[in-house]
Amino acid sequence: MAKYQRLIDRITQQIAADIWLPGEKLPSLREQVALSGMSLMTVMHAYQVLESQGWIRSRPQSGYFVAPRAEFLSQPVGHQKVQLAESVDINAFIFDVLQAGRDPQIVPFGSAFPDPELFPQRQLMRSLSAVSHSLTPADAINNLPPGNETLRKTLAQRYALQGIAVSPDEIVITNGAMEALNLSMQAVTEPGDWVVIENPCFYGALQVIERLKLKAVAIATDPRHGMDLEELARALARWPIKACWMMTNQQNPVGCTLSREKKQQLVALLAEHQVTLIEDDVYSELYFGSDKPLPAKAFDSQHRVLHCSSFSKNLVAGFRVGWVAAGKHAKKIQQLQLMSTLATSAPMQLALANYLGTRSYDSHLRRLRQSLEQRKNLARQSLRRHLPAAARINDSQGGYFLWIELPKQVNTTLLYTRALEHNVSIAPGKMFSSGEQYANYFRFNTAWAWGDAQEAAVATLGKLIAAML
């Protein structure tokens, strides 16, 4: 047996025996050389193989850590592969859930946002202060659609670092990702058109479909592998689909990231049917491990992918600055924006352009990813301590959501109502589908600092679920 394989076997046995727990740091490469008596090249090879197999994860400038033990849900037997909705009426329910979570006394496991304490507030305020002092009346005009030129150029350069050619002229700065997604859908559809969404899906997609009076074809999304592309192909052949709204990286709520191969297949399939992909990619910077996943936009040779993202989930929520790499649709999206919100706040655009110019962003992202991974591990461990054994928790290699399946007899909308009485919020499964398929599921936000209040809140959830069984 090769030396590196002996080391792999030794470390995997230690992890299996709980000598090294999920989230704990392994000996460094040089420490492992001293411990094992093997060469540095042998130890590096072993660690690389362990990382590729999912046993450990590297963190830049920090070392190697034991990865969480993967636990993947599968699409439940008996769930419909395709679900039609000729009308969607869910906005009122979503509004009520989101409003309830605003109470500062609530432990916000139902929140859609990460802990704002994770963001570089002081640096951002310095950038905002700096641009405020030099703001002129002309800046309001200069930052009308498509948006601040420096900011668009910076975004184009970040696309280029991933090997994606996007001109600054194709980018439109928006009021967060939701406006980018709204305008993108509006640009390529008319009321009554059919569009494809995931099931379960981000509730924002349901709200846009309701507002624009569209018809939805909801296709089953596997918590590990993503949308069923065979079912998508059948849907494209059967209905006159105009657009497909998907989250290809860290899908909300289930957490899956499409493989590179599946993204290529998706783009090719939609191009074959001349269907526009509206790619919601707000979580792509929140990956764990060493490699950032590519968006589907990277495989778009026919300019049929509108790539939407924002800074709200990884830098600052309150600035409400997002964008869409819109290609040939850029002009129409600018025209639609002028008729609705007019433009994105000029001071916020200028402040972000200033901050990104300091080159602090990538350092912040590295720290953010490490914090989110650590907090996710703590939350998962707490849920395992307090939830019934029958509860199943979907793992994902990034982001800050866990998608949890409870026994069929537990209705999570009722659980949500009862938990609120104890100052705990969750996001019930009803928020993420136009049907009732996910009535026993809920989404759990792991981004908050972990302490006694969070542990007690999870214990409360466990007791409420046990009482419903």
C-alpha positions as CSV (number, residue, x, y, z in Angstrom):
1,M,0.0,0.0,0.0
2,A,1.3,3.4,-0.9
3,K,2.5,5.6,2.0
4,Y,-0.1,8.4,1.2
5,Q,-2.9,5.8,1.3
6,R,-1.7,4.6,4.7
7,L,-2.0,8.1,6.0
8,I,-5.4,8.6,4.4
9,D,-6.7,5.4,6.1
10,R,-5.2,6.5,9.4
11,I,-6.9,9.9,9.3
12,T,-10.3,8.6,8.1
13,Q,-10.3,6.0,10.9
14,Q,-9.5,8.8,13.4
15,I,-12.3,10.9,12.1
16,A,-14.7,8.0,12.2
17,A,-13.7,7.3,15.8
18,D,-14.5,11.0,16.7
19,I,-10.8,11.6,17.6
20,W,-11.2,14.6,15.2
21,L,-14.7,16.1,15.2
22,P,-16.4,18.1,12.4
23,G,-15.0,21.7,12.4
24,E,-11.8,20.8,14.3
25,K,-8.4,21.7,12.9
26,L,-6.1,18.9,11.8
27,P,-2.3,19.0,12.3
28,S,-0.7,21.2,9.8
29,L,1.3,19.7,6.9
30,R,4.6,20.2,8.7
31,E,3.2,18.8,11.9
32,Q,1.9,15.8,10.1
33,V,5.3,15.3,8.5
34,A,6.8,15.1,12.0
35,L,4.0,12.9,13.4
36,S,4.0,10.4,10.5
37,G,7.6,10.4,9.4
38,M,6.5,10.9,5.8
39,S,7.7,13.4,3.3
40,L,6.0,16.8,2.8
41,M,4.9,15.7,-0.7
42,T,3.3,12.5,0.6
43,V,1.4,14.4,3.3
44,M,0.2,17.0,0.8
45,H,-1.0,14.3,-1.5
46,A,-2.9,12.6,1.3
47,Y,-4.5,15.8,2.4
48,Q,-5.5,16.7,-1.2
49,V,-7.1,13.2,-1.6
50,L,-8.9,13.6,1.7
51,E,-10.3,17.0,0.6
52,S,-11.4,15.6,-2.7
53,Q,-13.3,12.8,-0.9
54,G,-15.0,15.3,1.4
55,W,-13.4,14.2,4.6
56,I,-11.6,17.5,5.2
57,R,-11.6,21.1,4.0
58,S,-8.9,23.6,3.5
59,R,-9.2,27.2,4.5
60,P,-6.8,29.7,3.0
61,Q,-4.1,30.8,5.4
62,S,-5.7,28.7,8.2
63,G,-5.0,25.1,7.5
64,Y,-7.1,21.9,7.2
65,F,-10.3,21.1,9.1
66,V,-12.6,18.1,9.4
67,A,-15.6,18.5,7.2
68,P,-19.2,18.2,8.5
69,R,-20.5,14.7,8.1
70,A,-22.7,14.8,5.0
71,E,-26.3,14.1,5.4
72,F,-28.3,14.5,2.2
73,L,-32.1,14.4,1.9
74,S,-33.5,12.9,-1.3
75,Q,-36.7,13.9,-3.1
76,P,-39.4,12.2,-1.1
77,V,-41.2,9.2,-2.7
78,G,-44.6,10.2,-4.0
79,H,-43.8,13.8,-4.6
80,Q,-44.9,15.1,-8.0
81,K,-42.0,15.6,-10.4
82,V,-43.8,18.4,-12.1
83,Q,-46.4,20.7,-10.6
84,L,-48.4,23.3,-12.5
85,A,-49.7,26.5,-11.2
86,E,-51.8,28.7,-13.5
87,S,-52.0,31.3,-10.8
88,V,-49.9,31.9,-7.7
89,D,-51.3,33.5,-4.5
90,I,-48.7,33.4,-1.7
91,N,-47.4,36.9,-1.2
92,A,-49.6,37.7,1.8
93,F,-48.4,34.6,3.7
94,I,-44.7,35.4,2.9
95,F,-45.3,39.0,4.0
96,D,-46.7,37.9,7.4
97,V,-43.8,35.5,8.0
98,L,-41.1,38.1,7.2
99,Q,-42.8,40.8,9.2
100,A,-43.0,38.6,12.3
101,G,-39.2,38.0,12.2
102,R,-38.4,41.7,12.5
103,D,-39.1,41.7,16.3
104,P,-35.7,42.1,18.0
105,Q,-36.9,39.7,20.8
106,I,-37.2,36.9,18.2
107,V,-34.4,34.4,17.7
108,P,-34.3,34.7,13.9
109,F,-33.8,31.2,12.6
110,G,-36.4,32.1,9.9
111,S,-34.5,35.1,8.7
112,A,-33.2,35.3,5.1
113,F,-30.2,37.4,6.0
114,P,-26.9,36.6,7.7
115,D,-25.9,38.2,10.9
116,P,-25.0,41.9,10.1
117,E,-22.2,41.7,12.6
118,L,-20.3,39.6,10.1
119,F,-20.0,42.5,7.7
120,P,-17.3,45.2,7.7
121,Q,-19.5,47.9,8.9
122,R,-16.8,50.4,9.9
123,Q,-15.0,50.2,6.6
124,L,-18.2,50.6,4.6
125,M,-19.2,53.6,6.7
126,R,-15.8,55.1,6.0
127,S,-16.3,54.6,2.3
128,L,-19.8,56.1,2.6
129,S,-18.5,59.1,4.5
130,A,-15.7,59.6,2.0
131,V,-18.0,59.7,-1.0
132,S,-20.6,61.8,0.8
133,H,-18.1,64.6,1.3
134,S,-17.3,64.7,-2.4
135,L,-20.9,64.1,-3.7
136,T,-22.0,66.6,-6.4
137,P,-25.5,67.2,-8.0
138,A,-24.1,65.7,-11.2
139,D,-23.6,62.3,-9.4
140,A,-27.3,61.7,-9.3
141,I,-27.3,61.9,-13.2
142,N,-24.1,60.1,-13.7
143,N,-25.3,57.1,-11.7
144,L,-28.6,56.6,-13.5
145,P,-29.1,53.3,-15.3
146,P,-27.0,51.4,-16.1
147,G,-25.3,52.6,-12.9
148,N,-21.9,53.7,-11.7
149,E,-19.3,53.1,-14.3
150,T,-16.5,52.3,-11.8
151,L,-18.7,49.8,-10.0
152,R,-19.7,48.1,-13.3
153,K,-16.1,47.9,-14.4
154,T,-15.1,46.3,-11.1
155,L,-17.9,43.7,-11.5
156,A,-16.7,43.0,-15.1
157,Q,-13.2,42.4,-13.8
158,R,-14.5,40.0,-11.2
159,Y,-16.3,38.0,-13.9
160,A,-13.0,38.0,-15.9
161,L,-11.2,36.4,-12.9
162,Q,-13.5,33.4,-13.4
163,G,-12.9,33.3,-17.1
164,I,-16.3,34.9,-18.0
165,A,-16.3,37.7,-20.6
166,V,-18.9,40.3,-19.5
167,S,-18.6,43.9,-20.7
168,P,-19.4,46.7,-18.2
169,D,-22.0,47.8,-20.8
170,E,-23.9,44.6,-20.2
171,I,-24.2,45.2,-16.5
172,V,-27.1,47.1,-14.9
173,I,-26.9,48.1,-11.3
174,T,-30.2,47.5,-9.4
175,N,-31.8,47.9,-6.0
176,G,-30.7,44.5,-4.8
177,A,-30.9,41.2,-6.5
178,M,-34.7,41.2,-6.2
179,E,-35.0,44.1,-8.6
180,A,-32.5,42.5,-10.9
181,L,-34.6,39.3,-11.0
182,N,-37.9,41.2,-11.3
183,L,-36.7,43.3,-14.2
184,S,-35.1,40.3,-15.9
185,M,-38.3,38.3,-15.8
186,Q,-40.4,41.3,-16.9
187,A,-38.0,41.8,-19.8
188,V,-38.5,38.4,-21.3
189,T,-42.2,37.5,-20.5
190,E,-45.7,38.8,-20.9
191,P,-48.7,38.1,-18.5
192,G,-50.0,34.6,-19.1
193,D,-46.6,33.2,-20.2
194,W,-45.3,29.9,-18.8
195,V,-42.0,29.9,-16.8
196,V,-40.1,27.1,-15.1
197,I,-39.1,27.3,-11.4
198,E,-37.6,24.9,-8.9
199,N,-39.7,23.0,-6.4
200,P,-39.0,23.9,-3.6
201,C,-37.9,27.4,-4.7
202,F,-36.9,30.8,-3.3
203,Y,-40.1,32.4,-2.4
204,G,-39.1,35.6,-4.3
205,A,-39.7,33.6,-7.5
206,L,-43.3,32.9,-6.4
207,Q,-43.8,36.6,-5.6
208,V,-42.6,37.7,-9.0
209,I,-44.8,35.1,-10.8
210,E,-47.8,36.4,-8.8
211,R,-47.1,40.0,-9.5
212,L,-46.5,39.5,-13.2
213,K,-49.4,37.2,-13.6
214,L,-47.4,34.3,-15.0
215,K,-48.0,30.6,-15.0
216,A,-45.5,28.3,-13.3
217,V,-44.1,24.8,-14.1
218,A,-42.4,23.8,-10.9
219,I,-40.0,21.0,-11.4
220,A,-38.7,18.8,-8.6
221,T,-35.3,19.9,-7.2
222,D,-33.3,17.2,-5.5
223,P,-31.5,18.4,-2.3
224,R,-28.2,17.0,-3.5
225,H,-28.3,17.1,-7.3
226,G,-30.6,20.0,-8.1
227,M,-33.4,20.2,-10.7
228,D,-34.3,17.0,-12.7
229,L,-33.1,17.9,-16.2
230,E,-35.0,15.0,-17.8
231,E,-38.2,16.4,-16.4
232,L,-37.2,19.9,-17.5
233,A,-36.6,18.6,-21.1
234,R,-40.1,17.0,-21.1
235,A,-41.6,20.3,-19.8
236,L,-39.8,22.3,-22.5
237,A,-41.2,20.0,-25.1
238,R,-44.8,20.2,-23.7
239,W,-45.3,23.8,-22.8
240,P,-44.4,27.1,-24.5
241,I,-41.9,28.1,-21.8
242,K,-40.5,31.6,-22.0
243,A,-38.0,31.6,-19.1
244,C,-36.5,29.5,-16.4
245,W,-35.6,31.0,-13.0
246,M,-33.0,28.9,-11.1
247,M,-30.5,29.2,-8.3
248,T,-27.5,27.2,-9.5
249,N,-25.2,27.7,-6.4
250,Q,-26.3,27.2,-2.8
251,Q,-30.0,27.0,-3.8
252,N,-32.4,28.5,-1.3
253,P,-33.9,26.7,0.6
254,V,-32.3,23.2,0.0
255,G,-28.7,24.3,-0.4
256,C,-27.6,22.3,-3.4
257,T,-25.0,23.5,-6.0
258,L,-25.3,22.2,-9.5
259,S,-22.2,20.4,-10.8
260,R,-20.2,21.9,-13.6
261,E,-21.5,19.3,-16.0
262,K,-25.1,19.8,-15.0
263,K,-24.8,23.6,-15.5
264,Q,-23.4,23.0,-19.0
265,Q,-26.3,20.6,-19.8
266,L,-28.8,23.1,-18.4
267,V,-27.6,26.0,-20.6
268,A,-27.4,23.8,-23.7
269,L,-30.9,22.4,-23.1
270,L,-32.5,25.9,-22.6
271,A,-30.6,27.2,-25.6
272,E,-32.0,24.4,-27.8
273,H,-35.5,25.5,-26.9
274,Q,-34.7,29.2,-27.0
275,V,-35.6,29.7,-23.4
276,T,-33.9,32.5,-21.3
277,L,-32.3,31.4,-18.0
278,I,-32.6,33.9,-15.2
279,E,-29.8,32.9,-12.9
280,D,-30.3,33.9,-9.3
281,D,-26.7,33.7,-7.9
282,V,-26.7,35.6,-4.7
283,Y,-24.9,32.9,-2.6
284,S,-22.0,32.0,-4.9
285,E,-19.4,33.8,-2.8
286,L,-20.5,31.7,0.3
287,Y,-18.9,28.4,-0.7
288,F,-16.8,26.3,1.7
289,G,-13.5,24.9,0.5
290,S,-11.0,26.3,-1.9
291,D,-12.8,26.6,-5.2
292,K,-15.5,29.1,-6.1
293,P,-18.2,27.4,-8.2
294,L,-18.8,28.8,-11.6
295,P,-22.3,30.2,-12.5
296,A,-24.2,28.8,-15.4
297,K,-23.4,32.1,-17.1
298,A,-19.9,30.8,-17.7
299,F,-21.3,28.3,-20.3
300,D,-23.5,30.8,-22.1
301,S,-22.4,31.2,-25.7
302,Q,-25.8,32.4,-27.0
303,H,-26.4,35.2,-24.5
304,R,-29.5,33.6,-23.1
305,V,-28.4,33.7,-19.4
306,L,-29.3,36.8,-17.3
307,H,-27.0,36.5,-14.3
308,C,-28.3,38.3,-11.2
309,S,-26.5,38.8,-7.9
310,S,-26.0,41.4,-5.2
311,F,-23.9,42.4,-2.2
312,S,-26.7,41.9,0.3
313,K,-25.8,38.4,1.4
314,N,-22.0,38.7,1.6
315,L,-21.1,42.4,2.3
316,V,-24.0,44.7,3.3
317,A,-27.7,44.2,3.3
318,G,-28.8,47.8,3.9
319,F,-27.2,49.3,0.9
320,R,-29.6,47.4,-1.4
321,V,-27.2,47.2,-4.4
322,G,-27.4,44.3,-6.8
323,W,-26.9,43.9,-10.5
324,V,-27.7,41.8,-13.6
325,A,-25.3,40.9,-16.4
326,A,-28.1,41.2,-18.9
327,G,-26.3,41.0,-22.3
328,K,-28.6,42.0,-25.2
329,H,-31.4,42.7,-22.7
330,A,-29.5,45.4,-20.9
331,K,-31.2,48.3,-22.6
332,K,-34.7,47.0,-22.0
333,I,-33.9,46.4,-18.4
334,Q,-32.6,50.0,-18.0
335,Q,-35.9,51.2,-19.6
336,L,-38.0,49.1,-17.2
337,Q,-35.9,50.4,-14.2
338,L,-36.5,54.0,-15.2
339,M,-40.2,53.4,-15.2
340,S,-40.2,51.8,-11.7
341,T,-37.5,52.7,-9.2
342,L,-35.7,55.2,-11.6
343,A,-32.2,54.2,-10.3
344,T,-30.2,52.7,-7.5
345,S,-29.0,55.1,-4.8
346,A,-26.0,57.1,-6.1
347,P,-24.3,57.4,-2.7
348,M,-24.6,53.6,-2.1
349,Q,-23.2,52.8,-5.5
350,L,-20.3,55.3,-5.0
351,A,-19.6,53.9,-1.5
352,L,-19.4,50.3,-2.8
353,A,-17.1,51.4,-5.7
354,N,-14.9,53.1,-3.1
355,Y,-14.8,50.1,-0.8
356,L,-14.1,47.6,-3.6
357,G,-11.2,49.8,-4.7
358,T,-9.5,49.2,-1.3
359,R,-9.1,45.5,-2.2
360,S,-10.4,44.5,1.3
361,Y,-13.4,42.6,-0.2
362,D,-11.7,39.2,-0.7
363,S,-10.1,39.3,2.7
364,H,-13.6,39.9,4.2
365,L,-15.1,37.1,2.1
366,R,-12.5,34.6,3.4
367,R,-13.3,35.5,7.0
368,L,-17.0,35.4,6.3
369,R,-16.9,31.9,4.8
370,Q,-14.9,30.6,7.8
371,S,-17.4,32.1,10.3
372,L,-20.4,30.8,8.4
373,E,-18.9,27.3,8.2
374,Q,-18.1,27.3,12.0
375,R,-21.6,28.6,12.9
376,K,-23.3,26.1,10.6
377,N,-21.4,23.2,12.3
378,L,-22.5,24.5,15.7
379,A,-26.2,24.9,14.6
380,R,-26.2,21.4,13.1
381,Q,-24.8,19.8,16.2
382,S,-27.4,21.6,18.3
383,L,-30.3,20.5,16.1
384,R,-29.0,16.9,16.3
385,R,-29.1,17.2,20.1
386,H,-32.6,18.6,20.4
387,L,-34.7,17.5,17.4
388,P,-36.3,14.1,17.3
389,A,-34.2,11.3,15.7
390,A,-36.7,11.1,12.8
391,A,-35.8,14.7,11.7
392,R,-33.5,14.8,8.7
393,I,-31.1,17.7,8.0
394,N,-29.9,18.4,4.5
395,D,-26.2,19.3,4.3
396,S,-24.7,21.7,1.8
397,Q,-21.1,22.8,1.1
398,G,-21.7,26.5,1.7
399,G,-24.2,29.2,2.6
400,Y,-26.0,29.5,5.9
401,F,-29.3,27.5,5.5
402,L,-30.2,24.0,6.6
403,W,-33.3,22.4,5.0
404,I,-35.0,20.1,7.5
405,E,-37.6,17.4,7.0
406,L,-39.8,16.4,9.9
407,P,-42.2,13.4,10.1
408,K,-45.4,13.8,8.0
409,Q,-47.6,14.6,10.9
410,V,-45.7,17.8,11.8
411,N,-47.1,20.8,9.9
412,T,-44.4,23.4,10.0
413,T,-46.8,26.3,9.4
414,L,-48.3,25.3,12.7
415,L,-44.9,24.8,14.2
416,Y,-43.9,28.3,13.0
417,T,-47.0,29.8,14.8
418,R,-46.3,28.0,18.0
419,A,-42.5,28.8,17.9
420,L,-43.3,32.5,17.5
421,E,-45.2,32.4,20.8
422,H,-41.8,31.4,22.3
423,N,-39.9,34.2,20.5
424,V,-38.4,31.8,17.9
425,S,-38.9,32.1,14.2
426,I,-38.4,29.5,11.4
427,A,-39.2,29.6,7.7
428,P,-42.0,27.0,7.1
429,G,-42.0,24.9,4.0
430,K,-45.2,26.5,2.7
431,M,-43.1,29.6,1.8
432,F,-41.2,27.7,-0.8
433,S,-43.8,26.1,-3.0
434,S,-47.2,26.9,-4.5
435,G,-48.5,23.5,-3.3
436,E,-48.5,21.6,0.0
437,Q,-45.6,19.2,-0.8
438,Y,-43.3,20.7,1.8
439,A,-45.8,21.2,4.7
440,N,-43.5,19.1,7.0
441,Y,-40.2,20.9,6.0
442,F,-38.6,24.1,7.3
443,R,-35.6,26.3,6.5
444,F,-33.2,27.1,9.4
445,N,-30.8,30.1,9.3
446,T,-27.4,29.2,10.9
447,A,-25.6,32.5,10.3
448,W,-26.1,33.9,13.8
449,A,-23.5,33.8,16.6
450,W,-24.1,30.8,18.8
451,G,-24.8,31.1,22.5
452,D,-27.2,30.2,25.3
453,A,-30.2,32.0,23.7
454,Q,-29.7,30.1,20.4
455,E,-29.2,26.7,22.2
456,A,-32.4,27.3,24.3
457,A,-34.3,28.3,21.2
458,V,-33.4,25.0,19.4
459,A,-34.4,23.1,22.6
460,T,-37.7,24.9,22.5
461,L,-38.2,23.8,18.8
462,G,-37.4,20.2,19.8
463,K,-40.0,20.2,22.5
464,L,-42.7,21.8,20.3
465,I,-42.0,19.2,17.6
466,A,-42.0,16.3,20.1
467,A,-45.4,17.5,21.3
468,M,-46.8,17.5,17.7
469,L,-45.7,13.9,17.1
